[in-house]
């Protein structure tokens, strides 16, 4: 007998990121709390104040 397991990714919405300017005009936005760390690098689009991430993409 085999069991099938379907794990759906969980999501979290985080807000108020830290902003850091990188070389070449890119911007690094860091969304972090005591459990999760997510980063977003953009060149021309404004940073969203809040963003939803898949918890499986956690960088911590």
Secondary structure, 3 states (H helix, E strand, C coil): CCCCCCCCCCEEEEECCEEEECHHHCEEEEEECCCCEEEEEECCCCCCCEEEEEHHHCCC
